Amino acid sequence: QKEVEQNSGPLSVPEGAIASLNCTYSDRGSQSFFWYRQYSGKSPELIMFIYSNGDKEDGRFTAQLNKASQYVSLLIRDSQPSDSATYLCAVRRSNDYKLSFGAGTTVTVRA
Amino acid sequence: DADVTQTPRNRITKTGKRIMLECSQTKGHDRMYWYRQDPGLGLRLIYYSFDVKDINKGEISDGYSVSRQAQAKFSLSLESAIPNQTALYFCATSQGGLAGASTDTQYFGPGTRLTVL
């Protein structure tokens, strides 16, 4: 079992719709969770992180964490063509500065 | 100017050659990391350093070595390059220290595309 799993996609959504991305992790002791966006051929850039159960909102992005289910998601509201990218989920174990990354979900927003 | 820079940005080399990838940062961060990215496999950690005197292996360190020349500089070497080391390589930094592990955020350089023929 991979430490961090994401659906590879591609996830295709129409402009203005909500894109929902999922990530599951295997280590129950994981403490913090990060979402990065990566455009083709570019470096990952941080969108947001979350470490408490529940929802965290930042602009059009909402991260949702459920530690009991070992599940973290990212919602992109009012999706724009500029949101077309690969989204990487990263997980940090308790008391460890290293990150484990999922393989990423590719999102395409149709105009 | 970019906070994290990598040189070269692209490199094509031949099997058996020694290659060095360099990373510099102006963020003042203590922690630096080297990752490789392959299609479908995500980012995998090669080496990481929490300060100049602290170097640690990641999950895929075989065939690689690193040097932390200063707080701001972290180099990755391939002693004898082989074709399956063809990948996109990223350097990253994080503050560490008082930030605490839970919120310590990694910031990535622009990447080096390495091709080994």
gemmi code that builds the backbone of each chain (N, CA, C; Angstrom):
import gemmi

chains = {
    "A": [
        ("GLN", (0.846, -1.189, 0.000), (0.000, 0.000, 0.000), (0.885, 1.245, 0.000)),
        ("LYS", (0.600, 2.178, -0.893), (1.356, 3.411, -0.929), (1.019, 4.255, 0.281)),
        ("GLU", (2.007, 5.047, 0.718), (1.805, 5.876, 1.897), (0.747, 6.953, 1.649)),
        ("VAL", (0.756, 7.530, 0.458), (-0.191, 8.582, 0.090), (-0.750, 8.236, -1.287)),
        ("GLU", (-2.077, 8.159, -1.379), (-2.694, 7.775, -2.641), (-3.663, 8.843, -3.132)),
        ("GLN", (-3.578, 9.104, -4.427), (-4.487, 10.032, -5.079), (-4.961, 9.406, -6.390)),
        ("ASN", (-6.166, 9.729, -6.792), (-6.613, 9.348, -8.125), (-5.821, 10.158, -9.142)),
        ("SER", (-5.280, 9.470, -10.135), (-4.407, 10.177, -11.082), (-5.171, 11.084, -12.028)),
        ("GLY", (-6.474, 10.809, -12.195), (-7.271, 11.574, -13.132), (-7.025, 11.088, -14.559)),
        ("PRO", (-7.259, 11.918, -15.562), (-7.564, 13.336, -15.386), (-8.991, 13.581, -14.920)),
        ("LEU", (-9.142, 14.636, -14.128), (-10.433, 15.094, -13.678), (-10.808, 16.292, -14.539)),
        ("SER", (-11.880, 16.143, -15.275), (-12.309, 17.209, -16.180), (-13.578, 17.850, -15.643)),
        ("VAL", (-13.536, 19.168, -15.451), (-14.704, 19.882, -14.943), (-14.973, 21.102, -15.814)),
        ("PRO", (-16.236, 21.501, -15.929), (-16.533, 22.713, -16.713), (-16.184, 23.954, -15.910)),
        ("GLU", (-15.892, 25.012, -16.603), (-15.593, 26.293, -15.960), (-16.750, 26.702, -15.063)),
        ("GLY", (-16.395, 27.137, -13.850), (-17.402, 27.563, -12.890), (-17.888, 26.473, -11.955)),
        ("ALA", (-17.558, 25.226, -12.249), (-17.978, 24.108, -11.412), (-17.007, 23.907, -10.248)),
        ("ILE", (-17.378, 22.962, -9.363), (-16.507, 22.610, -8.243), (-15.690, 21.382, -8.613)),
        ("ALA", (-14.391, 21.476, -8.429), (-13.505, 20.319, -8.607), (-13.224, 19.733, -7.231)),
        ("SER", (-13.361, 18.428, -7.105), (-13.146, 17.749, -5.820), (-12.021, 16.739, -5.973)),
        ("LEU", (-10.959, 16.918, -5.193), (-9.793, 16.052, -5.264), (-9.633, 15.320, -3.932)),
        ("ASN", (-9.311, 14.046, -4.012), (-9.213, 13.215, -2.819), (-7.811, 12.686, -2.600)),
        ("CYS", (-7.494, 12.440, -1.340), (-6.183, 11.913, -0.967), (-6.365, 11.048, 0.281)),
        ("THR", (-5.840, 9.832, 0.254), (-5.858, 8.993, 1.438), (-4.430, 8.675, 1.844)),
        ("TYR", (-4.225, 8.417, 3.133), (-2.890, 8.142, 3.636), (-2.931, 6.954, 4.572)),
        ("SER", (-1.802, 6.279, 4.679), (-1.785, 5.008, 5.405), (-1.335, 5.132, 6.862)),
        ("ASP", (-0.518, 6.146, 7.179), (0.019, 6.268, 8.535), (-0.941, 7.055, 9.423)),
        ("ARG", (-1.552, 6.367, 10.371), (-2.543, 7.021, 11.229), (-1.924, 8.115, 12.099)),
        ("GLY", (-0.602, 8.080, 12.263), (0.073, 9.087, 13.078), (0.406, 10.362, 12.318)),
        ("SER", (-0.003, 10.461, 11.071), (0.292, 11.660, 10.274), (-0.362, 12.874, 10.897)),
        ("GLN", (0.374, 14.010, 10.861), (-0.113, 15.161, 11.620), (-0.477, 16.362, 10.776)),
        ("SER", (0.127, 16.521, 9.609), (-0.196, 17.697, 8.810), (-0.183, 17.335, 7.331)),
        ("PHE", (-0.971, 18.123, 6.579), (-1.315, 17.738, 5.221), (-1.261, 18.980, 4.327)),
        ("PHE", (-0.640, 18.814, 3.177), (-0.371, 19.943, 2.310), (-0.916, 19.669, 0.912)),
        ("TRP", (-1.426, 20.713, 0.297), (-1.806, 20.641, -1.113), (-0.924, 21.585, -1.918)),
        ("TYR", (-0.306, 21.018, -2.969), (0.516, 21.797, -3.884), (-0.109, 21.744, -5.278)),
        ("ARG", (0.046, 22.805, -6.015), (-0.363, 22.851, -7.422), (0.902, 22.870, -8.277)),
        ("GLN", (0.889, 22.110, -9.361), (2.042, 22.051, -10.236), (1.585, 22.157, -11.690)),
        ("TYR", (1.944, 23.244, -12.325), (1.691, 23.380, -13.749), (2.740, 22.561, -14.507)),
        ("SER", (2.375, 22.136, -15.712), (3.242, 21.274, -16.504), (4.626, 21.888, -16.688)),
        ("GLY", (5.649, 21.149, -16.310), (7.028, 21.604, -16.467), (7.491, 22.611, -15.433)),
        ("LYS", (6.640, 22.916, -14.464), (6.979, 23.900, -13.426), (7.132, 23.225, -12.072)),
        ("SER", (7.515, 24.012, -11.094), (7.717, 23.464, -9.756), (6.415, 23.499, -8.962)),
        ("PRO", (6.303, 22.627, -7.954), (5.116, 22.659, -7.092), (5.052, 23.963, -6.296)),
        ("GLU", (3.850, 24.504, -6.161), (3.651, 25.693, -5.344), (2.559, 25.400, -4.330)),
        ("LEU", (2.778, 25.855, -3.105), (1.858, 25.545, -2.025), (0.527, 26.276, -2.207)),
        ("ILE", (-0.574, 25.514, -2.065), (-1.898, 26.124, -2.048), (-2.311, 26.361, -0.606)),
        ("MET", (-2.264, 25.317, 0.213), (-2.645, 25.446, 1.602), (-2.248, 24.200, 2.379)),
        ("PHE", (-2.257, 24.313, 3.701), (-2.040, 23.146, 4.536), (-3.124, 23.102, 5.610)),
        ("ILE", (-3.292, 21.906, 6.175), (-4.301, 21.713, 7.207), (-3.783, 20.695, 8.195)),
        ("TYR", (-4.057, 20.877, 9.488), (-3.634, 19.872, 10.458), (-4.696, 19.579, 11.511)),
        ("SER", (-5.833, 20.267, 11.460), (-6.936, 19.959, 12.368), (-8.102, 19.387, 11.579)),
        ("ASN", (-8.822, 18.471, 12.204), (-10.005, 17.919, 11.551), (-10.989, 19.023, 11.191)),
        ("GLY", (-11.641, 18.856, 10.051), (-12.631, 19.828, 9.632), (-12.233, 20.492, 8.331)),
        ("ASP", (-12.784, 21.671, 8.113), (-12.569, 22.409, 6.882), (-11.687, 23.626, 7.130)),
        ("LYS", (-10.908, 23.955, 6.097), (-10.112, 25.183, 6.117), (-10.258, 25.828, 4.749)),
        ("GLU", (-10.664, 27.080, 4.740), (-10.944, 27.764, 3.487), (-9.913, 28.853, 3.225)),
        ("ASP", (-9.528, 28.979, 1.952), (-8.623, 30.053, 1.534), (-9.028, 30.456, 0.123)),
        ("GLY", (-9.806, 31.526, 0.032), (-10.287, 31.965, -1.278), (-11.205, 30.937, -1.901)),
        ("ARG", (-10.902, 30.505, -3.106), (-11.736, 29.501, -3.778), (-11.387, 28.069, -3.373)),
        ("PHE", (-10.399, 27.908, -2.535), (-9.945, 26.572, -2.133), (-10.410, 26.232, -0.722)),
        ("THR", (-10.855, 24.981, -0.554), (-11.206, 24.465, 0.765), (-10.553, 23.111, 0.951)),
        ("ALA", (-9.798, 22.976, 2.017), (-9.227, 21.680, 2.379), (-10.098, 21.070, 3.469)),
        ("GLN", (-10.315, 19.762, 3.373), (-11.126, 19.047, 4.358), (-10.309, 17.876, 4.884)),
        ("LEU", (-10.249, 17.740, 6.205), (-9.457, 16.682, 6.822), (-10.318, 15.832, 7.739)),
        ("ASN", (-10.187, 14.523, 7.578), (-10.872, 13.568, 8.456), (-9.826, 12.535, 8.873)),
        ("LYS", (-9.235, 12.742, 10.043), (-8.147, 11.860, 10.493), (-8.647, 10.462, 10.806)),
        ("ALA", (-9.878, 10.336, 11.273), (-10.413, 9.009, 11.598), (-10.498, 8.145, 10.349)),
        ("SER", (-10.842, 8.762, 9.236), (-10.943, 8.050, 7.965), (-9.657, 8.125, 7.156)),
        ("GLN", (-8.662, 8.840, 7.670), (-7.361, 8.994, 7.002), (-7.554, 9.517, 5.582)),
        ("TYR", (-8.208, 10.641, 5.523), (-8.681, 11.183, 4.264), (-8.563, 12.699, 4.299)),
        ("VAL", (-8.001, 13.266, 3.220), (-7.954, 14.720, 3.080), (-8.380, 15.058, 1.657)),
        ("SER", (-9.144, 16.121, 1.511), (-9.621, 16.495, 0.186), (-9.375, 17.976, -0.069)),
        ("LEU", (-9.441, 18.321, -1.327), (-9.328, 19.726, -1.749), (-10.482, 20.028, -2.690)),
        ("LEU", (-11.236, 21.074, -2.364), (-12.306, 21.542, -3.236), (-11.866, 22.843, -3.886)),
        ("ILE", (-12.083, 22.934, -5.182), (-11.816, 24.176, -5.912), (-13.158, 24.688, -6.414)),
        ("ARG", (-13.612, 25.793, -5.845), (-14.904, 26.363, -6.249), (-14.708, 27.301, -7.421)),
        ("ASP", (-15.775, 27.459, -8.226), (-15.729, 28.366, -9.373), (-14.463, 28.112, -10.199)),
        ("SER", (-14.274, 26.883, -10.606), (-13.052, 26.488, -11.314), (-12.827, 27.346, -12.555)),
        ("GLN", (-11.565, 27.721, -12.749), (-11.162, 28.541, -13.886), (-10.166, 27.758, -14.755)),
        ("PRO", (-10.085, 28.088, -16.046), (-9.095, 27.403, -16.890), (-7.682, 27.472, -16.310)),
        ("SER", (-7.380, 28.543, -15.578), (-6.045, 28.674, -14.975), (-5.824, 27.685, -13.828)),
        ("ASP", (-6.885, 27.006, -13.390), (-6.742, 25.974, -12.363), (-6.306, 24.640, -12.962)),
        ("SER", (-6.248, 24.540, -14.265), (-5.810, 23.304, -14.923), (-4.348, 23.049, -14.579)),
        ("ALA", (-4.109, 21.965, -13.861), (-2.779, 21.657, -13.342), (-2.832, 20.283, -12.687)),
        ("THR", (-1.690, 19.844, -12.176), (-1.643, 18.644, -11.344), (-1.576, 19.075, -9.891)),
        ("TYR", (-2.402, 18.450, -9.066), (-2.476, 18.798, -7.647), (-1.864, 17.657, -6.830)),
        ("LEU", (-0.871, 18.013, -6.035), (-0.134, 17.043, -5.238), (-0.554, 17.129, -3.780)),
        ("CYS", (-0.849, 15.982, -3.211), (-1.137, 15.876, -1.779), (0.149, 15.431, -1.087)),
        ("ALA", (0.491, 16.067, 0.008), (1.692, 15.700, 0.766), (1.326, 15.548, 2.232)),
        ("VAL", (1.941, 14.563, 2.876), (1.592, 14.213, 4.247), (2.852, 14.204, 5.099)),
        ("ARG", (2.732, 14.735, 6.289), (3.853, 14.708, 7.230), (3.471, 13.878, 8.440)),
        ("ARG", (4.367, 12.966, 8.809), (4.157, 12.161, 10.018), (4.431, 12.986, 11.263)),
        ("SER", (3.970, 12.504, 12.386), (4.182, 13.197, 13.639), (5.675, 13.328, 13.930)),
        ("ASN", (6.116, 14.505, 14.343), (7.498, 14.785, 14.728), (8.514, 14.475, 13.623)),
        ("ASP", (8.134, 14.651, 12.408), (9.027, 14.395, 11.288), (8.898, 15.565, 10.321)),
        ("TYR", (10.031, 16.139, 9.896), (9.959, 17.266, 8.980), (9.838, 16.834, 7.524)),
        ("LYS", (9.974, 15.534, 7.247), (9.903, 15.094, 5.853), (8.454, 15.015, 5.388)),
        ("LEU", (8.262, 15.175, 4.089), (6.951, 15.025, 3.472), (6.922, 13.792, 2.580)),
        ("SER", (5.775, 13.106, 2.563), (5.536, 12.033, 1.600), (4.475, 12.533, 0.625)),
        ("PHE", (4.756, 12.409, -0.656), (3.878, 12.945, -1.684), (3.088, 11.846, -2.384)),
        ("GLY", (1.845, 12.182, -2.744), (1.102, 11.344, -3.660), (1.559, 11.627, -5.082)),
        ("ALA", (1.092, 10.804, -6.016), (1.514, 10.938, -7.410), (0.834, 12.102, -8.120)),
        ("GLY", (-0.228, 12.643, -7.508), (-0.891, 13.810, -8.075), (-2.134, 13.478, -8.869)),
        ("THR", (-3.064, 14.431, -8.887), (-4.284, 14.351, -9.701), (-4.252, 15.473, -10.721)),
        ("THR", (-4.414, 15.124, -11.988), (-4.428, 16.131, -13.050), (-5.848, 16.645, -13.241)),
        ("VAL", (-5.993, 17.944, -13.191), (-7.294, 18.596, -13.353), (-7.294, 19.409, -14.638)),
        ("THR", (-8.362, 19.242, -15.409), (-8.552, 20.051, -16.613), (-9.878, 20.783, -16.485)),
        ("VAL", (-9.835, 22.103, -16.605), (-11.052, 22.910, -16.534), (-11.414, 23.331, -17.953)),
        ("ARG", (-12.602, 22.903, -18.384), (-13.068, 23.165, -19.758), (-13.771, 24.516, -19.819)),
        ("ALA", (-13.338, 25.353, -20.743), (-13.944, 26.675, -20.902), (-15.323, 26.578, -21.540)),
    ],
    "B": [
        ("ASP", (14.276, 38.674, -7.653), (15.038, 37.433, -7.806), (14.332, 36.285, -7.089)),
        ("ALA", (14.456, 35.063, -7.670), (13.825, 33.900, -7.076), (14.473, 33.580, -5.747)),
        ("ASP", (13.648, 33.064, -4.817), (14.161, 32.716, -3.489), (14.997, 31.449, -3.512)),
        ("VAL", (14.602, 30.488, -4.375), (15.314, 29.226, -4.500), (15.704, 29.062, -5.970)),
        ("THR", (16.976, 28.954, -6.236), (17.450, 28.813, -7.614), (18.175, 27.486, -7.792)),
        ("GLN", (18.076, 26.952, -8.998), (18.742, 25.694, -9.319), (19.505, 25.866, -10.619)),
        ("THR", (20.701, 25.308, -10.663), (21.498, 25.304, -11.893), (22.116, 23.930, -12.104)),
        ("PRO", (22.186, 23.469, -13.361), (21.573, 24.051, -14.538), (20.067, 23.800, -14.554)),
        ("ARG", (19.341, 24.393, -15.483), (17.911, 24.138, -15.604), (17.648, 22.925, -16.486)),
        ("ASN", (18.514, 22.699, -17.414), (18.433, 21.530, -18.289), (19.832, 20.986, -18.498)),
        ("ARG", (19.921, 19.640, -18.531), (21.226, 19.030, -18.766), (21.026, 17.700, -19.456)),
        ("ILE", (21.782, 17.499, -20.513), (21.830, 16.202, -21.186), (23.241, 15.666, -21.031)),
        ("THR", (23.363, 14.448, -20.585), (24.671, 13.868, -20.368), (24.680, 12.410, -20.808)),
        ("LYS", (25.827, 11.791, -20.720), (25.966, 10.406, -21.145), (26.178, 9.486, -19.954)),
        ("THR", (25.838, 8.248, -20.145), (26.032, 7.239, -19.104), (27.482, 7.236, -18.627)),
        ("GLY", (27.659, 7.201, -17.308), (28.983, 7.139, -16.711), (29.577, 8.477, -16.332)),
        ("LYS", (28.985, 9.561, -16.795), (29.508, 10.887, -16.479), (29.114, 11.305, -15.065)),
        ("ARG", (29.963, 12.158, -14.455), (29.643, 12.730, -13.151), (28.915, 14.047, -13.362)),
        ("ILE", (27.842, 14.203, -12.650), (27.000, 15.388, -12.796), (26.756, 16.018, -11.437)),
        ("MET", (26.785, 17.349, -11.384), (26.439, 18.050, -10.147), (25.310, 19.028, -10.425)),
        ("LEU", (24.291, 18.951, -9.598), (23.180, 19.898, -9.639), (23.291, 20.788, -8.405)),
        ("GLU", (23.105, 22.092, -8.625), (23.303, 23.017, -7.513), (22.005, 23.726, -7.137)),
        ("CYS", (21.896, 24.016, -5.862), (20.730, 24.710, -5.338), (21.190, 25.801, -4.388)),
        ("SER", (20.643, 26.995, -4.566), (20.937, 28.114, -3.676), (19.631, 28.756, -3.226)),
        ("GLN", (19.625, 29.276, -2.011), (18.406, 29.910, -1.505), (18.742, 31.182, -0.733)),
        ("THR", (17.836, 32.140, -0.850), (17.991, 33.410, -0.136), (16.900, 33.570, 0.913)),
        ("LYS", (16.201, 32.491, 1.242), (15.097, 32.544, 2.191), (15.590, 32.489, 3.639)),
        ("GLY", (16.865, 32.150, 3.827), (17.378, 32.043, 5.188), (16.897, 30.799, 5.906)),
        ("HIS", (16.434, 29.809, 5.158), (15.922, 28.583, 5.759), (17.060, 27.656, 6.158)),
        ("ASP", (16.818, 26.884, 7.213), (17.828, 25.926, 7.678), (17.773, 24.617, 6.907)),
        ("ARG", (16.568, 24.210, 6.538), (16.389, 22.872, 5.981), (16.351, 22.911, 4.451)),
        ("MET", (17.059, 21.953, 3.852), (17.060, 21.845, 2.393), (16.890, 20.395, 1.997)),
        ("TYR", (16.264, 20.187, 0.822), (15.857, 18.853, 0.372), (16.139, 18.714, -1.128)),
        ("TRP", (16.417, 17.488, -1.529), (16.483, 17.149, -2.951), (15.468, 16.046, -3.239)),
        ("TYR", (14.642, 16.294, -4.293), (13.655, 15.335, -4.749), (13.888, 15.037, -6.230)),
        ("ARG", (13.407, 13.880, -6.650), (13.270, 13.628, -8.074), (11.805, 13.338, -8.364)),
        ("GLN", (11.378, 13.708, -9.575), (10.006, 13.479, -9.982), (9.999, 12.715, -11.296)),
        ("ASP", (9.271, 11.611, -11.293), (9.088, 10.788, -12.473), (7.598, 10.696, -12.763)),
        ("PRO", (7.218, 10.610, -14.029), (5.787, 10.528, -14.369), (5.102, 9.381, -13.637)),
        ("GLY", (3.979, 9.674, -13.003), (3.207, 8.645, -12.320), (3.730, 8.252, -10.950)),
        ("LEU", (4.886, 8.783, -10.557), (5.471, 8.379, -9.263), (5.512, 9.517, -8.259)),
        ("GLY", (5.185, 10.687, -8.657), (5.217, 11.805, -7.727), (6.634, 12.194, -7.361)),
        ("LEU", (6.760, 12.927, -6.266), (8.052, 13.397, -5.790), (8.620, 12.403, -4.791)),
        ("ARG", (9.856, 12.032, -4.970), (10.515, 11.126, -4.039), (11.769, 11.784, -3.474)),
        ("LEU", (11.948, 11.648, -2.176), (13.027, 12.325, -1.471), (14.341, 11.577, -1.653)),
        ("ILE", (15.383, 12.309, -2.064), (16.689, 11.698, -2.284), (17.572, 11.899, -1.041)),
        ("TYR", (17.770, 13.144, -0.644), (18.548, 13.514, 0.537), (17.911, 14.755, 1.152)),
        ("TYR", (18.208, 14.942, 2.457), (17.795, 16.172, 3.108), (18.813, 16.578, 4.152)),
        ("SER", (18.806, 17.870, 4.461), (19.799, 18.429, 5.383), (19.105, 19.425, 6.290)),
        ("PHE", (19.270, 19.274, 7.597), (18.622, 20.180, 8.534), (19.546, 21.313, 8.964)),
        ("ASP", (20.838, 21.148, 8.756), (21.777, 22.253, 8.869), (23.080, 21.808, 8.209)),
        ("VAL", (24.090, 22.663, 8.201), (25.321, 22.404, 7.457), (25.977, 21.081, 7.884)),
        ("LYS", (25.840, 20.722, 9.142), (26.513, 19.521, 9.633), (25.600, 18.296, 9.674)),
        ("ASP", (24.404, 18.437, 9.165), (23.418, 17.355, 9.255), (22.925, 16.965, 7.871)),
        ("ILE", (23.305, 15.764, 7.414), (22.910, 15.239, 6.111), (22.238, 13.901, 6.337)),
        ("ASN", (21.100, 13.675, 5.657), (20.353, 12.438, 5.861), (19.906, 11.855, 4.534)),
        ("LYS", (19.891, 10.532, 4.463), (19.403, 9.873, 3.270), (17.880, 9.886, 3.244)),
        ("GLY", (17.339, 10.019, 2.033), (15.912, 9.881, 1.843), (15.577, 8.467, 1.387)),
        ("GLU", (14.453, 8.329, 0.695), (14.003, 6.997, 0.315), (14.721, 6.420, -0.889)),
        ("ILE", (15.392, 7.261, -1.692), (16.042, 6.753, -2.917), (17.438, 7.347, -3.078)),
        ("SER", (18.313, 7.193, -2.093), (19.628, 7.835, -2.115), (20.691, 7.075, -2.909)),
        ("ASP", (20.465, 5.815, -3.223), (21.486, 5.044, -3.946), (21.822, 5.690, -5.280)),
        ("GLY", (23.131, 5.861, -5.533), (23.577, 6.456, -6.780), (23.726, 7.961, -6.723)),
        ("TYR", (23.395, 8.537, -5.570), (23.469, 9.991, -5.379), (24.319, 10.322, -4.159)),
        ("SER", (24.894, 11.527, -4.158), (25.547, 12.060, -2.969), (25.243, 13.552, -2.910)),
        ("VAL", (25.417, 14.148, -1.730), (25.119, 15.568, -1.569), (26.225, 16.245, -0.777)),
        ("SER", (26.224, 17.560, -0.870), (27.137, 18.393, -0.111), (26.395, 19.652, 0.305)),
        ("ARG", (26.463, 19.976, 1.602), (25.871, 21.231, 2.097), (27.036, 22.177, 2.373)),
        ("GLN", (27.306, 23.029, 1.388), (28.502, 23.878, 1.458), (28.326, 25.046, 2.418)),
        ("ALA", (27.085, 25.458, 2.586), (26.759, 26.591, 3.447), (25.276, 26.494, 3.740)),
        ("GLN", (24.780, 27.350, 4.634), (23.353, 27.309, 4.931), (22.549, 27.484, 3.652)),
        ("ALA", (23.047, 28.283, 2.720), (22.276, 28.628, 1.542), (22.515, 27.724, 0.341)),
        ("LYS", (23.422, 26.770, 0.434), (23.798, 25.989, -0.753), (23.781, 24.494, -0.457)),
        ("PHE", (23.153, 23.743, -1.375), (23.008, 22.296, -1.219), (23.120, 21.684, -2.598)),
        ("SER", (24.146, 20.859, -2.809), (24.412, 20.306, -4.125), (24.134, 18.815, -4.157)),
        ("LEU", (23.660, 18.353, -5.279), (23.385, 16.936, -5.508), (24.306, 16.439, -6.608)),
        ("SER", (24.974, 15.319, -6.357), (25.879, 14.752, -7.350), (25.441, 13.358, -7.759)),
        ("LEU", (25.590, 13.085, -9.044), (25.435, 11.743, -9.573), (26.847, 11.324, -9.971)),
        ("GLU", (27.433, 10.400, -9.239), (28.841, 10.047, -9.448), (29.080, 9.395, -10.801)),
        ("SER", (28.147, 8.561, -11.209), (28.246, 7.875, -12.499), (26.830, 7.722, -13.035)),
        ("ALA", (26.414, 8.693, -13.828), (25.010, 8.756, -14.246), (24.595, 7.532, -15.064)),
        ("ILE", (23.333, 7.113, -14.855), (22.762, 6.014, -15.620), (21.409, 6.466, -16.169)),
        ("PRO", (20.937, 5.840, -17.254), (19.701, 6.304, -17.903), (18.487, 6.376, -16.982)),
        ("ASN", (18.368, 5.467, -15.987), (17.166, 5.539, -15.158), (17.228, 6.659, -14.124)),
        ("GLN", (18.272, 7.472, -14.181), (18.309, 8.698, -13.386), (17.792, 9.894, -14.182)),
        ("THR", (17.322, 9.637, -15.373), (16.647, 10.664, -16.159), (15.354, 11.043, -15.445)),
        ("ALA", (15.226, 12.310, -15.086), (14.074, 12.758, -14.293), (14.133, 14.268, -14.157)),
        ("LEU", (13.097, 14.781, -13.499), (13.058, 16.192, -13.112), (13.481, 16.269, -11.646)),
        ("TYR", (14.473, 17.087, -11.349), (15.007, 17.180, -9.990), (14.644, 18.527, -9.378)),
        ("PHE", (14.119, 18.467, -8.158), (13.743, 19.681, -7.454), (14.496, 19.797, -6.136)),
        ("CYS", (14.923, 21.006, -5.853), (15.431, 21.376, -4.551), (14.306, 22.080, -3.801)),
        ("ALA", (14.231, 21.878, -2.500), (13.230, 22.567, -1.693), (13.867, 23.027, -0.390)),
        ("THR", (13.255, 24.027, 0.230), (13.746, 24.521, 1.516), (12.577, 24.664, 2.479)),
        ("SER", (12.865, 24.614, 3.762), (11.864, 24.935, 4.778), (12.549, 25.582, 5.967)),
        ("GLN", (11.772, 26.329, 6.720), (12.337, 27.132, 7.797), (12.830, 26.289, 8.953)),
        ("GLY", (12.015, 25.299, 9.357), (12.374, 24.506, 10.520), (12.375, 25.348, 11.776)),
        ("GLY", (13.125, 24.921, 12.775), (13.298, 25.697, 13.989), (12.007, 25.914, 14.736)),
        ("LEU", (11.747, 27.161, 15.116), (10.605, 27.480, 15.943), (9.279, 27.255, 15.231)),
        ("ALA", (9.330, 27.102, 13.880), (8.081, 26.920, 13.136), (7.373, 25.645, 13.580)),
        ("GLY", (8.134, 24.642, 14.029), (7.504, 23.395, 14.430), (7.214, 22.508, 13.247)),
        ("ALA", (7.202, 21.199, 13.477), (7.057, 20.262, 12.374), (5.697, 20.367, 11.711)),
        ("SER", (4.639, 20.614, 12.460), (3.306, 20.524, 11.890), (3.064, 21.578, 10.818)),
        ("THR", (3.633, 22.761, 10.970), (3.365, 23.830, 10.009), (4.561, 24.157, 9.129)),
        ("ASP", (5.656, 23.427, 9.274), (6.851, 23.703, 8.482), (6.557, 23.472, 7.009)),
        ("THR", (6.694, 24.495, 6.195), (6.286, 24.439, 4.796), (7.495, 24.392, 3.883)),
        ("GLN", (7.446, 23.535, 2.893), (8.534, 23.422, 1.930), (8.243, 24.265, 0.683)),
        ("TYR", (9.282, 24.962, 0.232), (9.203, 25.795, -0.965), (10.192, 25.255, -1.993)),
        ("PHE", (9.725, 25.162, -3.230), (10.491, 24.474, -4.254), (11.202, 25.426, -5.212)),
        ("GLY", (12.366, 24.988, -5.671), (13.055, 25.678, -6.746), (12.418, 25.336, -8.088)),
        ("PRO", (12.930, 25.914, -9.182), (12.303, 25.750, -10.498), (12.556, 24.394, -11.147)),
        ("GLY", (13.495, 23.633, -10.619), (13.738, 22.297, -11.150), (14.857, 22.238, -12.178)),
        ("THR", (15.456, 21.045, -12.272), (16.464, 20.739, -13.299), (16.003, 19.508, -14.048)),
        ("ARG", (15.882, 19.651, -15.360), (15.510, 18.492, -16.174), (16.787, 17.814, -16.631)),
        ("LEU", (17.021, 16.607, -16.155), (18.236, 15.853, -16.451), (17.910, 14.674, -17.356)),
        ("THR", (18.646, 14.560, -18.441), (18.518, 13.425, -19.355), (19.851, 12.714, -19.438)),
        ("VAL", (19.833, 11.408, -19.162), (21.049, 10.592, -19.250), (20.891, 9.639, -20.426)),
        ("LEU", (21.755, 9.790, -21.394), (21.664, 8.967, -22.611), (22.477, 7.696, -22.499)),
    ],
}
model = gemmi.Model(1)
for chain_id, residues in chains.items():
    chain = gemmi.Chain(chain_id)
    for i, (resn, *xyz) in enumerate(residues, 1):
        res = gemmi.Residue()
        res.name, res.seqid = resn, gemmi.SeqId(i, " ")
        for name, pos in zip(("N", "CA", "C"), xyz):
            atom = gemmi.Atom()
            atom.name, atom.element = name, gemmi.Element(name[0])
            atom.pos, atom.b_iso = gemmi.Position(*pos), 0.0
            res.add_atom(atom)
        chain.add_residue(res)
    model.add_chain(chain)
structure = gemmi.Structure()
structure.add_model(model)
structure.setup_entities()
